[in-house]
Amino acid sequence: MPEKILSRQFGPFPTQWEGEFIETFYRLFEGSLLYHRKNVLIDQLAQKCLEAMNKLVGTGGRLSLKIVRDHFFLNNVRVQMNADQHAVLRGFLNELRSRWIGEMEFKDAVNAEQLKDFVYLLSGLEENNEGNSLYLLQQLEYRGIAAIRTSKFESFEREEISIGPEHRKRQSGQAYFGSLDLVKGMLECVRNRKDLDIRRAKRLMQNVVNLIIQDEAPLLGLANSKNYGEFATNHPVNVAIYAIATGQRVGIPQIHLLHLGIAGLFHDIGQVKVPREILQKSGELSPEELTILRSHPVFGAEILMGRKEWDELAARMITTAFEHHLRYDVTGYPKLTTKWKPSLFSRIIALADFYDFLVRPMVSQRLSYVSDKVLGMILERSGKDFDPALIKVFINMIGVFPIGTLVLLNTDEIGIVTRVQGDGEWPDRPEVCLLRYSDEAYRKGQVVDLKEREEATGAFKRTIVKTLNPNEYDVHIVEFFL
């Protein structure tokens, strides 16, 4: 567990030195939660952090890491987050904000022992204590550490702690990118023959379940934002989200929705044993390569059967890993010689897996399929590949224009689909957040319901003309769901 936590992969940051500082400081902070300060690993991390810090301090005389609302500013320059960085930076930001620390400032006189003193003081602070910053300053003064200063997270007082839409969006972002981080660690565990962190998966998926029950739109929007991230990492998370949202609609109890989400996360775990050159091959696979690829459900079941814990959840994970390519009529793979009926979990995950696989760009697929084409392909496979009853539920959930789709309206406005109609009566008339162009960027505008009609004529006020490629408009869909 500790080794896994401290070996996270950090994405690129604004500059090499800034990235090195943020990475090593956060690793040192996490290490202080796990190890005694005299541990050799702590000494090593403190020295690396100090070296990175000195490079930055040497260019400006001071180093300031500040939180402004939901963002880090390093020496007054905002640290940009992409999908790979989000889980790390968000986790660090939340650790500081929960302790009411809004800014840390370092000067060139800091040594390794003072840095360790500060980090252990920081990690030992009581959460949700408004007086933490003052306490830290007193402790630093008492220890004669004049080169480190902290400030209170002042914007915390002005933020509303609520369960409103914006708060749920922030929670959804944390759950989504936390799940991406979990999947990265999970793949590394399998490659290094370590046990999987199922307890962390349960915590994250329980958050996802709770958020989807409250409002599925933010997480579906993140799952449908397909212009970033590695397929191997994003795909399991998206499948889990689609599966939970579908399961909720068919009445699966909450505790079993948790199991369904975890099964979605681990459904493709067997692909770890498939050579990368096969997974990423752009051309047609040879018969031998296809046989290896189609062995991944068996590989996955074997990996999950090798875990130490056996319970109802483990059984469901093994079953879905083995069955998710069997097809509804059991003509898929692996080939079976006995009568078999795929479980409800496997039938749901098969739908989610197929949909996300086709709508997300990959190495072997330069452009993704348009969603309505994928939905047509799903309908064509009704009763063969997929459960007909589940298809209806899934299509009503996704809609003709899924959440996160960039669309052009007949009014020459462009917008992002933010919600599909829940009753399924108007699948082609979702809610759309119009975009306005200012300061050389698209920004959120008015949210409109495409079911609205003109009073005089009864005609619809707005209609979708076509979908657009967000990359051509430099629109980062994910930012609108965070």
C-alpha positions in Angstrom: 0.0 0.0 0.0 2.6 2.7 0.9 4.8 1.8 -2.0 1.9 2.1 -4.4 0.8 5.4 -3.0 4.3 6.9 -3.3 4.9 5.6 -6.8 2.1 7.5 -8.5 2.8 8.7 -12.0 2.6 12.5 -12.3 1.8 14.1 -15.6 3.7 17.0 -17.2 3.5 20.4 -15.4 4.1 23.9 -16.7 7.9 23.6 -16.4 10.2 20.8 -15.4 11.3 22.5 -12.2 7.7 23.4 -11.1 6.6 19.9 -11.9 9.5 18.4 -9.9 8.7 20.6 -6.9 4.9 19.8 -6.8 5.5 16.1 -7.3 8.2 15.8 -4.6 6.4 18.0 -2.1 3.1 16.0 -2.4 5.0 12.7 -2.2 6.8 14.0 0.9 3.4 15.0 2.4 1.9 11.6 1.6 5.0 9.9 3.1 4.6 11.9 6.3 1.1 10.3 6.7 2.6 6.8 6.5 6.2 6.9 7.9 8.1 8.2 10.9 10.2 11.3 10.1 13.5 9.4 10.6 12.6 6.9 7.8 15.2 6.7 5.0 12.5 7.3 2.4 11.4 10.6 4.1 15.0 11.8 4.0 15.3 11.0 0.3 12.0 12.7 -0.5 12.9 15.8 1.6 16.2 16.1 -0.2 14.6 15.8 -3.7 11.9 18.3 -2.7 14.6 20.7 -1.4 16.6 20.5 -4.6 13.5 21.3 -6.7 12.6 24.1 -4.4 16.0 25.7 -4.5 16.0 25.7 -8.3 12.8 27.8 -8.3 13.7 30.0 -5.3 17.0 30.7 -6.9 15.3 32.3 -9.9 13.1 34.6 -7.9 14.1 34.7 -4.2 10.8 33.1 -3.0 8.4 30.3 -3.9 4.7 30.7 -3.3 2.1 27.9 -3.8 -1.3 29.4 -3.4 -4.9 28.2 -3.7 -7.4 30.5 -5.4 -10.8 28.8 -5.4 -10.3 25.5 -7.2 -6.8 26.2 -8.7 -3.2 26.2 -7.7 -1.0 29.2 -8.5 2.8 28.8 -8.4 4.5 32.1 -8.0 1.2 33.7 -9.2 1.0 31.6 -12.4 -1.9 29.3 -12.6 -1.0 25.6 -12.7 -3.0 24.1 -15.6 -4.6 20.7 -15.0 -5.1 18.1 -17.7 -6.7 14.7 -17.2 -3.5 13.0 -16.1 -2.6 15.7 -13.6 -6.1 16.3 -12.2 -6.2 13.5 -9.6 -2.8 14.4 -8.2 -3.4 18.1 -8.0 -6.9 17.8 -6.8 -6.0 15.4 -4.1 -3.2 17.8 -2.9 -5.5 20.8 -3.1 -8.2 19.0 -1.1 -5.6 18.0 1.6 -4.6 21.7 2.0 -8.1 23.1 1.8 -9.4 20.6 4.4 -6.8 22.0 6.8 -7.7 25.6 5.9 -4.2 26.3 4.4 -4.4 28.6 1.4 -0.8 29.5 0.7 2.7 28.2 1.5 5.7 30.5 0.9 9.3 29.3 1.0 12.5 31.3 1.0 16.1 30.3 0.1 17.2 29.6 3.7 15.1 26.4 4.2 17.1 23.2 5.0 16.0 19.6 4.9 15.3 19.3 8.7 13.1 22.5 8.6 11.3 21.2 5.6 10.5 17.9 7.3 9.4 19.8 10.5 7.0 21.8 8.4 5.6 18.8 6.4 4.9 16.8 9.6 3.3 19.9 11.2 1.1 20.2 8.1 0.1 16.6 7.8 -0.7 16.5 11.6 -3.1 19.4 11.4 -6.7 18.7 12.5 -9.1 18.9 9.5 -11.8 21.6 9.4 -10.0 23.7 12.0 -10.1 27.4 11.0 -7.2 28.2 13.4 -4.6 25.9 11.7 -2.7 28.6 9.8 -2.2 30.6 13.0 -1.1 27.5 14.8 1.4 26.7 12.1 2.9 30.2 12.2 3.3 29.9 16.0 5.0 26.5 15.7 7.3 27.7 12.9 8.2 30.8 15.0 8.8 28.6 18.0 11.2 26.3 16.0 13.0 29.3 14.5 11.9 28.5 11.0 11.6 32.0 9.5 11.9 30.9 5.8 8.5 29.3 5.7 5.1 31.1 6.0 1.5 30.0 5.5 -1.8 31.8 5.0 -5.4 30.8 5.7 -7.6 29.6 2.8 -9.7 32.8 2.9 -11.9 31.9 -0.1 -13.2 28.9 1.9 -15.4 31.3 4.0 -17.1 32.7 0.9 -17.9 29.4 -0.8 -21.2 27.8 -0.2 -21.1 24.3 1.2 -24.1 22.9 -0.4 -25.4 20.0 -2.5 -26.3 22.3 -5.4 -25.4 21.6 -9.0 -22.0 23.3 -8.9 -21.0 21.5 -5.8 -22.1 18.2 -7.3 -20.1 19.0 -10.4 -17.0 19.5 -8.3 -17.6 16.3 -6.5 -18.1 14.5 -9.8 -14.8 15.7 -11.1 -13.0 14.5 -8.0 -14.7 11.1 -8.2 -14.0 10.8 -11.9 -10.3 11.7 -11.9 -9.8 9.9 -8.6 -11.1 6.8 -10.4 -8.6 7.4 -13.3 -5.8 7.5 -10.8 -7.1 4.2 -9.2 -7.1 2.5 -12.6 -3.5 3.5 -13.3 -2.5 2.1 -9.9 -4.5 -1.0 -10.5 -2.8 -1.8 -13.8 0.6 -1.3 -12.2 -0.4 -3.7 -9.4 -1.3 -6.4 -11.8 1.9 -5.9 -13.8 4.0 -6.1 -10.6 2.0 -9.0 -9.2 0.6 -7.1 -6.2 -2.8 -7.4 -4.7 -5.5 -5.0 -5.9 -6.7 -2.1 -3.7 -10.4 -3.1 -3.6 -11.0 -1.0 -0.5 -10.1 2.2 -2.3 -12.2 1.1 -5.3 -15.2 0.6 -3.0 -14.8 4.1 -1.6 -14.5 5.7 -5.0 -17.4 3.8 -6.5 -19.6 4.5 -3.6 -19.1 8.2 -4.3 -19.9 7.6 -7.9 -23.1 5.7 -7.0 -24.2 8.4 -4.7 -23.5 11.2 -7.2 -25.3 9.3 -10.0 -28.4 8.7 -7.8 -28.5 12.5 -7.1 -27.8 13.6 -10.7 -26.2 11.5 -13.4 -25.6 14.4 -15.8 -22.1 15.6 -14.6 -20.5 12.1 -14.6 -22.1 11.1 -17.9 -20.8 14.4 -19.3 -17.2 13.6 -18.1 -17.5 10.0 -19.5 -18.6 11.4 -22.9 -15.8 14.0 -23.0 -13.6 11.9 -25.2 -10.8 14.3 -26.3 -8.2 13.4 -23.6 -6.5 10.6 -21.7 -5.4 7.1 -22.4 -8.0 4.6 -23.5 -6.8 1.9 -21.2 -7.3 4.2 -18.2 -10.4 6.1 -19.2 -12.3 3.2 -20.7 -12.8 1.2 -17.4 -14.0 4.3 -15.6 -16.4 5.3 -18.3 -17.8 1.7 -18.4 -18.3 1.8 -14.7 -20.3 5.1 -14.9 -22.5 4.0 -17.8 -23.1 0.7 -16.0 -24.1 2.3 -12.7 -26.4 4.8 -14.5 -28.0 2.0 -16.5 -28.3 -0.2 -13.4 -30.0 2.5 -11.5 -32.6 2.9 -14.2 -33.5 -0.8 -14.2 -33.9 -0.8 -10.4 -30.7 -2.5 -9.1 -30.4 -1.8 -5.3 -27.7 0.7 -4.2 -25.4 -1.9 -2.7 -25.4 -3.9 -5.9 -24.9 -0.7 -7.9 -21.6 -0.4 -6.0 -20.7 -4.0 -7.0 -21.7 -3.2 -10.6 -19.4 -0.2 -10.7 -16.4 -2.1 -9.4 -17.1 -4.9 -11.8 -17.1 -2.3 -14.6 -13.7 -1.0 -13.4 -12.2 -4.4 -13.5 -14.0 -5.9 -16.6 -11.0 -5.5 -18.9 -8.2 -6.3 -16.4 -7.2 -9.3 -18.5 -5.9 -7.0 -21.2 -2.8 -6.4 -19.0 -1.6 -9.8 -20.2 -2.2 -9.0 -23.9 1.0 -7.6 -25.6 0.8 -3.8 -26.1 1.7 -4.2 -29.8 -1.5 -6.2 -30.3 -3.7 -3.7 -28.4 -2.3 -0.7 -30.3 -2.0 -2.3 -33.8 -3.6 0.0 -36.3 -4.1 -2.6 -39.0 -6.1 -5.9 -39.1 -5.0 -8.5 -36.5 -3.7 -11.8 -37.7 -5.6 -15.0 -36.6 -2.9 -15.6 -34.0 -3.1 -12.1 -32.6 -6.9 -12.2 -32.6 -6.8 -15.4 -30.6 -4.5 -13.8 -28.0 -6.8 -10.7 -27.8 -9.9 -12.8 -27.3 -8.2 -14.6 -24.4 -8.4 -11.5 -22.2 -11.7 -12.4 -20.6 -10.1 -15.7 -19.4 -7.0 -13.8 -18.3 -9.1 -11.4 -16.4 -11.0 -14.1 -14.6 -7.8 -15.8 -13.7 -6.3 -12.6 -12.3 -9.3 -11.9 -10.2 -9.6 -15.5 -9.0 -6.0 -15.1 -7.7 -7.0 -12.5 -5.2 -7.0 -13.4 -1.5 -10.5 -12.3 -0.7 -13.5 -14.3 -1.8 -17.0 -12.9 -1.4 -20.1 -11.8 -3.3 -18.3 -8.9 -4.9 -15.4 -11.1 -6.0 -17.7 -13.5 -7.6 -19.4 -10.7 -9.6 -16.0 -9.3 -10.7 -14.9 -12.7 -11.9 -18.1 -13.4 -13.7 -18.3 -10.0 -15.6 -14.6 -10.2 -16.5 -15.3 -13.6 -18.1 -18.7 -12.9 -19.7 -18.6 -9.4 -21.0 -17.8 -10.5 -24.6 -20.1 -13.6 -24.6 -22.9 -11.7 -26.2 -26.6 -12.1 -25.3 -27.0 -15.1 -27.5 -23.7 -16.6 -26.3 -22.1 -16.6 -29.8 -19.2 -14.4 -28.6 -16.0 -15.4 -26.8 -14.7 -17.3 -25.0 -16.3 -20.2 -26.8 -18.4 -22.4 -24.5 -19.5 -26.0 -24.8 -22.2 -25.9 -22.2 -25.5 -23.9 -22.0 -24.8 -20.5 -20.5 -26.8 -17.3 -19.7 -24.7 -14.1 -19.1 -25.5 -12.4 -15.8 -27.4 -9.1 -15.7 -24.2 -7.4 -14.6 -22.4 -8.8 -17.7 -25.2 -7.8 -20.0 -25.1 -4.2 -18.8 -21.3 -4.0 -18.9 -21.3 -5.5 -22.4 -23.5 -2.6 -23.6 -21.4 0.1 -21.8 -18.2 -1.5 -23.1 -19.3 -1.6 -26.7 -20.6 2.0 -26.7 -17.5 3.6 -25.0 -15.2 1.5 -27.2 -16.7 3.0 -30.4 -17.2 6.6 -29.4 -13.7 7.2 -28.0 -10.7 7.8 -30.3 -7.9 5.3 -30.0 -4.5 4.6 -31.6 -6.2 2.2 -34.0 -9.1 4.5 -34.7 -8.2 8.1 -35.8 -11.8 9.3 -35.4 -14.5 8.0 -33.2 -17.9 7.0 -34.5 -20.7 9.5 -34.1 -22.9 8.5 -31.2 -26.1 8.2 -33.1 -24.4 5.8 -35.5 -23.2 3.7 -32.5 -26.7 3.6 -31.1 -28.0 2.4 -34.5 -25.3 -0.4 -34.4 -26.6 -1.3 -30.9 -30.2 -1.5 -32.2 -29.1 -3.7 -35.1 -27.6 -6.2 -32.6 -30.7 -6.4 -30.4 -31.4 -9.9 -29.3 -28.0 -11.1 -30.7 -25.2 -9.2 -29.0 -27.3 -7.2 -26.4 -30.3 -7.6 -24.2 -33.3 -5.9 -26.0 -34.8 -4.6 -22.7 -31.5 -3.1 -21.6 -31.0 -1.5 -25.0 -34.1 0.6 -24.6 -33.0 1.8 -21.2 -29.5 2.5 -22.4 -30.5 4.6 -25.4 -33.0 6.6 -23.3 -30.1 7.3 -20.9 -27.6 8.3 -23.6 -30.0 10.1 -25.9 -29.6 10.9 -29.6 -27.2 13.7 -28.6 -25.3 12.5 -25.5 -24.3 14.8 -22.7 -21.1 16.5 -23.6 -21.8 16.7 -27.4 -20.9 20.0 -29.1 -23.8 20.9 -31.4 -24.7 23.6 -34.0 -28.3 24.9 -33.8 -30.5 26.3 -36.6 -30.1 29.7 -35.0 -26.3 29.6 -35.8 -25.6 29.2 -32.1 -23.3 26.5 -30.8 -23.6 24.8 -27.4 -22.9 21.7 -25.3 -25.5 19.2 -24.5 -25.8 19.2 -20.7 -28.9 17.0 -20.1 -31.0 14.6 -22.1 -34.8 14.5 -21.5 -35.5 12.1 -18.7 -38.9 10.9 -20.1 -37.4 9.6 -23.4 -40.2 11.4 -25.3 -37.9 13.9 -26.9 -34.5 12.2 -27.3 -33.4 14.7 -30.0 -34.3 17.8 -27.9 -31.9 17.9 -24.9 -30.9 20.8 -22.7 -28.0 22.8 -24.2 -25.6 25.2 -22.6 -25.0 27.9 -25.3 -21.5 29.1 -25.7 -20.5 32.7 -26.1 -17.1 33.8 -27.6 -15.2 36.4 -25.7 -11.5 37.0 -25.0 -10.5 34.5 -27.7 -12.3 31.6 -25.9 -15.7 30.0 -25.6 -17.4 30.5 -22.3 -20.6 29.2 -20.7 -23.8 31.1 -21.6 -27.5 30.5 -21.2 -28.9 27.0 -20.7 -31.8 26.4 -23.1 -34.4 23.6 -23.4 -34.8 22.5 -27.0 -38.4 21.6 -26.2 -39.3 25.3 -25.9 -41.7 26.6 -28.6 -42.5 30.0 -30.0 -45.8 31.2 -28.5 -47.1 32.7 -31.7 -46.4 29.8 -34.1 -45.9 26.8 -31.8 -42.6 26.0 -33.7 -39.6 25.0 -31.8 -37.3 27.9 -30.9 -34.1 26.0 -31.5 -33.2 22.7 -33.3 -29.9 20.8 -33.6 -28.6 20.9 -37.1 -25.5 18.8 -36.6 -22.8 17.8 -34.2 -19.4 19.5 -34.2 -15.8 18.4 -33.5 -14.8 20.3 -30.3 -11.1 20.2 -31.3 -11.8 22.3 -34.4 -13.3 25.0 -32.1 -10.7 24.6 -29.4 -13.5 23.8 -26.9 -12.4 21.6 -24.0 -15.7 19.8 -23.1 -14.4 18.4 -19.8 -14.0 22.0 -18.4 -17.7 22.5 -18.7 -18.4 19.6 -16.3 -16.0 20.6 -13.6 
